[in-house]
């Protein structure tokens, strides 16, 4: 409920809470559990849920996969896609797992020491040989 501090319509707040519990059922199951005792993946879900409680138009996610098991990362990224595609939420994602981030992104930007060095659609960047070699660790065939 902390994320809804700026909202006053209690019926809308409850509706949003139901949407979050539908998106992340485990949070509904653990409603009486302290956030600090949740697993890493559950804490990420809680952080996203808390942000969603404010009914944002833009969701900023900084390294949501950090420290999570691959299976949890896959589940979390499916939810990120769902937030964008089904709920129409704009998402700005900063992520070290470049291939995963670009795979789900409409637009990507590659930064080096704070400077934008290349940009394009996620698909364009995934196909870019320089990106493959420099950021994705995929060596050029035959060389």
Backbone as a printed PyTorch tensor [residue, N CA C, xyz], in Angstrom:
tensor([[[  0.8210,  -1.2030,   0.0000],
         [  0.0000,   0.0000,   0.0000],
         [  0.8630,   1.2650,   0.0000]],

        [[  2.1240,   1.1140,   0.3920],
         [  3.0170,   2.2620,   0.4470],
         [  3.1010,   2.9860,  -0.8970]],

        [[  3.0800,   2.2320,  -1.9760],
         [  3.1790,   2.8380,  -3.2960],
         [  1.9840,   3.6980,  -3.6700]],

        [[  0.8800,   3.5520,  -2.9570],
         [ -0.3390,   4.3040,  -3.2690],
         [ -0.4870,   5.5550,  -2.4070]],

        [[  0.5800,   5.9900,  -1.7480],
         [  0.4690,   7.1240,  -0.8220],
         [ -0.0200,   8.3980,  -1.4950]],

        [[  0.2120,   8.5450,  -2.7890],
         [ -0.1920,   9.7730,  -3.4860],
         [ -1.6140,   9.6840,  -4.0490]],

        [[ -2.2570,   8.5490,  -3.8720],
         [ -3.6120,   8.3620,  -4.3920],
         [ -4.6180,   8.4340,  -3.2510]],

        [[ -5.8290,   8.8620,  -3.5600],
         [ -6.8090,   9.0090,  -2.4860],
         [ -8.0660,   8.1600,  -2.6780]],

        [[ -8.3500,   7.6960,  -3.8770],
         [ -9.5600,   6.9240,  -4.1340],
         [ -9.3300,   5.4760,  -3.6960]],

        [[ -9.9040,   5.1100,  -2.5610],
         [ -9.6430,   3.7890,  -1.9880],
         [-10.1660,   2.6510,  -2.8690]],

        [[-11.2440,   2.8640,  -3.5970],
         [-11.7590,   1.8210,  -4.4890],
         [-10.7760,   1.5710,  -5.6330]],

        [[-10.2180,   2.6370,  -6.2010],
         [ -9.2260,   2.4880,  -7.2690],
         [ -7.9510,   1.8450,  -6.7460]],

        [[ -7.5670,   2.1880,  -5.5410],
         [ -6.3800,   1.5890,  -4.9290],
         [ -6.5880,   0.0830,  -4.7700]],

        [[ -7.7610,  -0.3160,  -4.2930],
         [ -8.0630,  -1.7470,  -4.1430],
         [ -8.0860,  -2.4500,  -5.4970]],

        [[ -8.6130,  -1.7910,  -6.5190],
         [ -8.6180,  -2.3620,  -7.8680],
         [ -7.1890,  -2.5950,  -8.3560]],

        [[ -6.3270,  -1.6070,  -8.1330],
         [ -4.9280,  -1.7390,  -8.5360],
         [ -4.2580,  -2.8780,  -7.7750]],

        [[ -4.5500,  -2.9900,  -6.4960],
         [ -3.9900,  -4.0720,  -5.6860],
         [ -4.4060,  -5.4350,  -6.2430]],

        [[ -5.6460,  -5.5650,  -6.6600],
         [ -6.1250,  -6.8250,  -7.2490],
         [ -5.4030,  -7.1280,  -8.5620]],

        [[ -5.1480,  -6.0960,  -9.3520],
         [ -4.4080,  -6.2760, -10.6070],
         [ -2.9970,  -6.7790, -10.3060]],

        [[ -2.3630,  -6.2000,  -9.2960],
         [ -1.0010,  -6.6010,  -8.9270],
         [ -0.9820,  -8.0440,  -8.4190]],

        [[ -1.9570,  -8.4010,  -7.6080],
         [ -2.0200,  -9.7800,  -7.1120],
         [ -2.3250, -10.7620,  -8.2430]],

        [[ -3.0530, -10.3260,  -9.2710],
         [ -3.2870, -11.1860, -10.4320],
         [ -1.9950, -11.3430, -11.2350]],

        [[ -1.2300, -10.2680, -11.3220],
         [  0.0370, -10.2930, -12.0420],
         [  1.0860, -11.1060, -11.2890]],

        [[  1.1380, -10.9280,  -9.9650],
         [  2.1030, -11.6170,  -9.1050],
         [  1.3560, -12.3460,  -7.9850]],

        [[  0.7560, -13.4990,  -8.2690],
         [ -0.0550, -14.2000,  -7.2640],
         [  0.6910, -14.5050,  -5.9690]],

        [[  1.9880, -14.7230,  -6.0500],
         [  2.7600, -15.0460,  -4.8450],
         [  2.6930, -13.9010,  -3.8350]],

        [[  2.5590, -12.6670,  -4.2980],
         [  2.4610, -11.5350,  -3.3710],
         [  1.1610, -11.6000,  -2.5720]],

        [[  0.1000, -12.0190,  -3.2230],
         [ -1.1610, -12.1880,  -2.5140],
         [ -1.0750, -13.3000,  -1.4740]],

        [[ -0.3310, -14.3510,  -1.8170],
         [ -0.1420, -15.4660,  -0.8840],
         [  0.7030, -15.0600,   0.3180]],

        [[  1.5690, -14.0820,   0.1260],
         [  2.5010, -13.6670,   1.1830],
         [  2.1550, -12.2770,   1.7410]],

        [[  0.9040, -11.9110,   1.6720],
         [  0.4810, -10.5600,   2.0390],
         [  0.8500, -10.1740,   3.4760]],

        [[  0.9150, -11.1280,   4.3710],
         [  1.2500, -10.8290,   5.7670],
         [  2.7330, -11.0020,   6.0800]],

        [[  3.5250, -11.3110,   5.0750],
         [  4.9650, -11.5430,   5.2700],
         [  5.7360, -10.2370,   5.0420]],

        [[  6.7420,  -9.9910,   5.8640],
         [  7.5820,  -8.8050,   5.6920],
         [  8.3770,  -8.9100,   4.3920]],

        [[  8.4920,  -7.7820,   3.6980],
         [  9.1850,  -7.7510,   2.4140],
         [ 10.6080,  -8.2660,   2.4780]],

        [[ 11.3120,  -7.9650,   3.5720],
         [ 12.7070,  -8.3750,   3.7010],
         [ 12.9050,  -9.8690,   3.8440]],

        [[ 11.8310, -10.5930,   4.1110],
         [ 11.9420, -12.0510,   4.2640],
         [ 11.5670, -12.7900,   2.9790]],

        [[ 11.1850, -12.0440,   1.9440],
         [ 10.8450, -12.6570,   0.6630],
         [ 12.1180, -13.0430,  -0.0840]],

        [[ 11.9950, -13.9710,  -1.0280],
         [ 13.1360, -14.3400,  -1.8680],
         [ 13.4930, -13.1520,  -2.7600]],

        [[ 14.6440, -13.2400,  -3.4160],
         [ 15.0800, -12.1500,  -4.2930],
         [ 14.0820, -11.8520,  -5.3910]],

        [[ 13.5690, -12.8970,  -6.0320],
         [ 12.5800, -12.7110,  -7.0870],
         [ 11.2920, -12.1110,  -6.5610]],

        [[ 10.8700, -12.5710,  -5.3900],
         [  9.6590, -12.0330,  -4.7800],
         [  9.8490, -10.5720,  -4.3860]],

        [[ 11.0540, -10.2150,  -3.9480],
         [ 11.3280,  -8.8130,  -3.6160],
         [ 11.2720,  -7.9340,  -4.8650]],

        [[ 11.7390,  -8.4590,  -5.9960],
         [ 11.6350,  -7.6890,  -7.2450],
         [ 10.1660,  -7.5000,  -7.6200]],

        [[  9.3660,  -8.5680,  -7.4650],
         [  7.9370,  -8.4680,  -7.7470],
         [  7.2890,  -7.4330,  -6.8360]],

        [[  7.6780,  -7.4420,  -5.5730],
         [  7.1380,  -6.4840,  -4.6040],
         [  7.5180,  -5.0570,  -4.9880]],

        [[  8.7500,  -4.8560,  -5.4080],
         [  9.1930,  -3.5160,  -5.8130],
         [  8.4030,  -3.0320,  -7.0280]],

        [[  8.1860,  -3.9070,  -7.9910],
         [  7.4070,  -3.5370,  -9.1720],
         [  5.9580,  -3.2780,  -8.7680]],

        [[  5.4110,  -4.1480,  -7.9260],
         [  4.0460,  -3.9670,  -7.4550],
         [  3.8680,  -2.6540,  -6.7100]],

        [[  4.8380,  -2.3310,  -5.8670],
         [  4.7850,  -1.0560,  -5.1230],
         [  4.7870,   0.1210,  -6.1020]],

        [[  5.6170,   0.0360,  -7.1280],
         [  5.6510,   1.1080,  -8.1340],
         [  4.3210,   1.1970,  -8.8840]],

        [[  3.7340,   0.0610,  -9.1950],
         [  2.4710,   0.0500,  -9.9270],
         [  1.3180,   0.6320,  -9.1130]],

        [[  1.4320,   0.5820,  -7.7970],
         [  0.3790,   1.1200,  -6.9370],
         [  0.1790,   2.6280,  -7.1480]],

        [[  1.2170,   3.3190,  -7.6240],
         [  1.0900,   4.7630,  -7.8650],
         [  0.4430,   5.0540,  -9.2160]],

        [[  0.1190,   3.9790,  -9.9610],
         [ -0.5330,   4.0810, -11.2700],
         [  0.3120,   4.9230, -12.2210]],

        [[  1.5650,   4.5030, -12.4520],
         [  2.4650,   5.3060, -13.2890],
         [  2.1710,   5.1540, -14.7810]],

        [[  2.6260,   6.1110, -15.5570],
         [  2.5810,   5.9970, -17.0150],
         [  3.9030,   5.4450, -17.5370]],

        [[  4.9530,   5.5810, -16.7240],
         [  6.2960,   5.1400, -17.0820],
         [  6.8750,   4.3810, -15.8990]],

        [[  7.4290,   3.2080, -16.1790],
         [  8.0610,   2.3950, -15.1390],
         [  9.5490,   2.3020, -15.4550]],

        [[ 10.3820,   2.7450, -14.5160],
         [ 11.8310,   2.6790, -14.6710],
         [ 12.3340,   1.4530, -13.9270]],

        [[ 13.0220,   0.5590, -14.6270],
         [ 13.5540,  -0.6580, -14.0170],
         [ 15.0640,  -0.6780, -14.1780]],

        [[ 15.7680,  -0.7380, -13.0730],
         [ 17.2300,  -0.7410, -13.0740],
         [ 17.7200,  -2.1070, -12.6420]],

        [[ 18.2520,  -2.8610, -13.5960],
         [ 18.8220,  -4.1880, -13.3370],
         [ 17.8530,  -5.1340, -12.6210]],

        [[ 16.6500,  -5.3340, -13.1450],
         [ 15.7080,  -6.2100, -12.4400],
         [ 16.1630,  -7.6650, -12.3400]],

        [[ 17.0870,  -8.0910, -13.2000],
         [ 17.5300,  -9.4880, -13.1680],
         [ 18.7030,  -9.7320, -12.2160]],

        [[ 19.2630,  -8.6700, -11.6630],
         [ 20.4650,  -8.7780, -10.8410],
         [ 20.2800,  -9.7510,  -9.6710]],

        [[ 21.1140, -10.7690,  -9.6250],
         [ 21.1310, -11.7120,  -8.5110],
         [ 20.0320, -12.7550,  -8.5290]],

        [[ 19.2630, -12.8120,  -9.6020],
         [ 18.1570, -13.7630,  -9.6520],
         [ 18.5300, -15.0040, -10.4560]],

        [[ 17.9400, -16.1250, -10.0860],
         [ 18.1380, -17.3760, -10.8180],
         [ 17.5440, -17.2350, -12.2230]],

        [[ 18.1400, -17.8960, -13.2110],
         [ 17.6600, -17.7710, -14.5960],
         [ 16.1620, -18.0420, -14.7710]],

        [[ 15.6290, -19.0110, -14.0780],
         [ 14.2010, -19.3140, -14.2110],
         [ 13.3430, -18.1660, -13.6750]],

        [[ 13.8270, -17.5060, -12.6300],
         [ 13.1130, -16.3610, -12.0560],
         [ 13.2170, -15.1630, -12.9970]],

        [[ 14.3820, -14.9940, -13.6090],
         [ 14.5770, -13.9050, -14.5730],
         [ 13.6060, -14.0660, -15.7410]],

        [[ 13.4940, -15.2920, -16.2560],
         [ 12.5710, -15.5320, -17.3660],
         [ 11.1390, -15.1780, -16.9840]],

        [[ 10.7130, -15.6020, -15.8050],
         [  9.3560, -15.3070, -15.3360],
         [  9.1550, -13.8070, -15.1660]],

        [[ 10.1420, -13.1340, -14.5910],
         [ 10.0450, -11.6910, -14.3670],
         [  9.9670, -10.9330, -15.6890]],

        [[ 10.7670, -11.3420, -16.6680],
         [ 10.7490, -10.6540, -17.9580],
         [  9.4390, -10.9140, -18.7060]],

        [[  8.8250, -12.0670, -18.5150],
         [  7.4960, -12.3000, -19.0920],
         [  6.4900, -11.3060, -18.5040]],

        [[  6.6190, -11.0200, -17.2160],
         [  5.7270, -10.0470, -16.5690],
         [  6.0030,  -8.6380, -17.0740]],

        [[  7.2620,  -8.3150, -17.3190],
         [  7.6130,  -7.0020, -17.8590],
         [  6.9800,  -6.8330, -19.2390]],

        [[  7.0530,  -7.8740, -20.0630],
         [  6.4220,  -7.8490, -21.3810],
         [  4.9170,  -7.6600, -21.2310]],

        [[  4.3220,  -8.3740, -20.3010],
         [  2.8820,  -8.2820, -20.0620],
         [  2.4910,  -6.8620, -19.6430]],

        [[  3.2700,  -6.2540, -18.7610],
         [  2.9890,  -4.8830, -18.3280],
         [  2.9780,  -3.9330, -19.5200]],

        [[  3.9070,  -4.1330, -20.4210],
         [  4.0090,  -3.2670, -21.5880],
         [  2.9100,  -3.5550, -22.5980]],

        [[  2.7560,  -4.8060, -22.9730],
         [  1.8430,  -5.1410, -24.0630],
         [  0.3730,  -5.1350, -23.6510]],

        [[  0.0690,  -5.6860, -22.4900],
         [ -1.3300,  -5.8120, -22.0940],
         [ -1.8430,  -4.6150, -21.3150]],

        [[ -0.9480,  -3.9630, -20.5700],
         [ -1.3770,  -2.8350, -19.7500],
         [ -0.9750,  -1.4950, -20.3440]],

        [[ -0.2280,  -1.5340, -21.4430],
         [  0.1490,  -0.3060, -22.1240],
         [  1.1350,   0.5650, -21.3710]],

        [[  1.8660,  -0.0280, -20.4470],
         [  2.8060,   0.7220, -19.6270],
         [  4.1310,   0.8910, -20.3710]],

        [[  4.6150,   2.1220, -20.4390],
         [  5.9240,   2.3880, -21.0240],
         [  6.9800,   1.9920, -19.9970]],

        [[  8.0060,   1.2830, -20.4630],
         [  9.0390,   0.7910, -19.5430],
         [ 10.4080,   1.2170, -20.0540]],

        [[ 11.1830,   1.8190, -19.1650],
         [ 12.5760,   2.1340, -19.4310],
         [ 13.3880,   1.1380, -18.6230]],

        [[ 14.1130,   0.2910, -19.3190],
         [ 14.8290,  -0.8190, -18.7000],
         [ 16.3290,  -0.6310, -18.8510]],

        [[ 17.0410,  -0.6450, -17.7340],
         [ 18.5010,  -0.6540, -17.7320],
         [ 18.8910,  -2.0580, -17.3020]],

        [[ 19.6670,  -2.7470, -18.1410],
         [ 19.9140,  -4.1570, -17.8730],
         [ 21.2720,  -4.5840, -18.4270]],

        [[ 22.0640,  -5.2770, -17.5870],
         [ 23.3540,  -5.8010, -18.0220],
         [ 23.1930,  -6.9880, -18.9750]],

        [[ 22.1120,  -7.7500, -18.8160],
         [ 21.8570,  -8.8790, -19.7010],
         [ 21.3200,  -8.3070, -21.0190]],

        [[ 22.2660,  -7.8490, -21.8430],
         [ 21.9070,  -7.0990, -23.0480],
         [ 21.0660,  -7.9100, -24.0130]],

        [[ 21.3910,  -9.1680, -24.2270],
         [ 20.6270,  -9.9490, -25.2020],
         [ 19.1810, -10.1230, -24.7560]],

        [[ 18.9690, -10.3680, -23.4760],
         [ 17.6100, -10.5100, -22.9580],
         [ 16.8530,  -9.1890, -23.0730]],

        [[ 17.5010,  -8.0960, -22.6900],
         [ 16.8580,  -6.7850, -22.7440],
         [ 16.5240,  -6.3980, -24.1850]],

        [[ 17.4660,  -6.5870, -25.0990],
         [ 17.2250,  -6.2180, -26.4900],
         [ 16.1600,  -7.1000, -27.1330]],

        [[ 16.0990,  -8.3380, -26.7040],
         [ 15.1210,  -9.2760, -27.2530],
         [ 13.6880,  -8.8160, -27.0020]],

        [[ 13.4470,  -8.1310, -25.8990],
         [ 12.0840,  -7.6940, -25.5750],
         [ 11.8470,  -6.2090, -25.8450]],

        [[ 12.8880,  -5.5010, -26.3050],
         [ 12.7980,  -4.0460, -26.4480],
         [ 12.3930,  -3.6170, -27.8460]],

        [[ 11.5830,  -2.5890, -27.8890],
         [ 11.2730,  -1.9560, -29.1730],
         [ 12.4490,  -1.0870, -29.6090]],

        [[ 13.0900,  -0.4560, -28.6360],
         [ 14.1830,   0.4700, -28.9110],
         [ 15.2890,   0.2320, -27.8940]],

        [[ 16.5280,   0.2990, -28.3430],
         [ 17.6550,   0.1000, -27.4460],
         [ 18.7210,   1.1640, -27.6470]],

        [[ 19.4570,   1.3970, -26.5800],
         [ 20.5460,   2.3680, -26.5940],
         [ 21.7350,   1.7260, -25.9080]],

        [[ 22.8980,   1.8280, -26.5120],
         [ 24.1150,   1.2930, -25.9130],
         [ 24.9370,   2.4710, -25.4280]],

        [[ 25.2390,   2.4390, -24.1290],
         [ 26.0200,   3.5170, -23.5240],
         [ 27.4200,   3.0210, -23.2010]],

        [[ 28.4030,   3.8660, -23.4480],
         [ 29.7830,   3.6120, -23.0300],
         [ 30.2240,   4.8470, -22.2740]],

        [[ 30.6400,   4.6570, -21.0340],
         [ 31.0570,   5.7480, -20.1480],
         [ 30.0800,   6.9220, -20.2030]],

        [[ 28.7940,   6.5940, -20.1620],
         [ 27.7540,   7.6030, -20.1070],
         [ 27.3760,   8.2280, -21.4320]],

        [[ 28.0050,   7.8090, -22.5130],
         [ 27.7120,   8.3610, -23.8390],
         [ 26.9480,   7.3450, -24.6770]],

        [[ 25.9510,   7.8280, -25.4050],
         [ 25.2000,   6.9760, -26.3180],
         [ 26.0640,   6.7140, -27.5510]],

        [[ 26.4500,   5.4560, -27.7670],
         [ 27.3240,   5.1340, -28.8940],
         [ 26.5800,   4.4870, -30.0500]],

        [[ 25.4370,   3.8950, -29.7770],
         [ 24.6410,   3.2880, -30.8430],
         [ 23.2110,   3.1200, -30.3480]],

        [[ 22.2820,   3.2330, -31.2670],
         [ 20.8780,   3.0430, -30.9160],
         [ 20.1440,   2.4530, -32.1030]],

        [[ 19.0100,   1.8570, -31.8290],
         [ 18.1890,   1.2640, -32.8770],
         [ 17.1130,   0.4090, -32.2510]],

        [[ 16.3980,  -0.3070, -33.0830],
         [ 15.3940,  -1.2190, -32.5350],
         [ 16.1320,  -2.3680, -31.8430]],

        [[ 15.4400,  -3.0410, -30.9510],
         [ 16.0480,  -4.1820, -30.2750],
         [ 16.5550,  -5.2050, -31.2740]],

        [[ 15.7630,  -5.4860, -32.3060],
         [ 16.1460,  -6.4680, -33.3240],
         [ 17.3780,  -6.0080, -34.1030]],

        [[ 17.4280,  -4.7120, -34.4540],
         [ 18.5860,  -4.1810, -35.1760],
         [ 19.8600,  -4.3280, -34.3420]],

        [[ 19.7640,  -4.0030, -33.0750],
         [ 20.9440,  -4.0740, -32.2220],
         [ 21.3760,  -5.5190, -31.9980]],

        [[ 20.4160,  -6.4310, -31.8750],
         [ 20.7660,  -7.8470, -31.7240],
         [ 21.4560,  -8.3890, -32.9660]],

        [[ 21.1310,  -7.8570, -34.1290],
         [ 21.7260,  -8.3170, -35.3850],
         [ 23.0430,  -7.6100, -35.7020]],

        [[ 23.3590,  -6.5290, -35.0110],
         [ 24.5480,  -5.7280, -35.2770],
         [ 25.8120,  -6.4860, -34.8470]],

        [[ 26.7340,  -6.6740, -35.7880],
         [ 27.9440,  -7.4590, -35.5060],
         [ 28.7950,  -6.8320, -34.4000]],

        [[ 28.9140,  -5.5110, -34.3780],
         [ 29.7000,  -4.8430, -33.3280],
         [ 29.0790,  -5.1080, -31.9560]],

        [[ 27.7640,  -5.0420, -31.8760],
         [ 27.0730,  -5.3150, -30.6110],
         [ 27.3050,  -6.7630, -30.2000]],

        [[ 27.1900,  -7.6650, -31.1550],
         [ 27.3930,  -9.0880, -30.8570],
         [ 28.7860,  -9.3300, -30.2820]],

        [[ 29.7870,  -8.7510, -30.8940],
         [ 31.1740,  -8.9790, -30.4700],
         [ 31.5060,  -8.2430, -29.1770]],

        [[ 31.1020,  -6.9840, -29.0760],
         [ 31.5160,  -6.1490, -27.9560],
         [ 30.6830,  -6.3230, -26.6950]],

        [[ 29.3990,  -6.6020, -26.8650],
         [ 28.5010,  -6.5840, -25.7040],
         [ 27.8240,  -7.9100, -25.4110]],

        [[ 27.7120,  -8.7610, -26.4270],
         [ 27.0120, -10.0170, -26.2180],
         [ 27.9640, -11.2090, -26.1400]],

        [[ 29.2610, -10.9450, -26.3910],
         [ 30.2620, -12.0240, -26.3000],
         [ 30.1330, -13.0700, -27.3950]],

        [[ 29.6070, -12.6730, -28.5280],
         [ 29.4560, -13.6060, -29.6540],
         [ 30.5150, -13.2520, -30.6830]],

        [[ 31.4520, -14.1790, -30.8830],
         [ 32.5590, -13.9350, -31.8200],
         [ 32.0750, -14.0890, -33.2550]],

        [[ 32.7380, -13.3630, -34.1390],
         [ 32.4400, -13.4490, -35.5710],
         [ 32.7940, -14.8460, -36.0640]],

        [[ 31.9500, -15.4110, -36.8880],
         [ 32.1960, -16.7460, -37.4340],
         [ 33.4560, -16.7140, -38.2960]],

        [[ 34.3390, -17.6930, -38.0890],
         [ 35.5450, -17.8050, -38.8720],
         [ 36.6460, -16.8510, -38.4780]],

        [[ 36.5110, -16.1810, -37.3300],
         [ 37.5660, -15.2450, -37.0240],
         [ 37.5210, -14.8820, -35.6130]]])
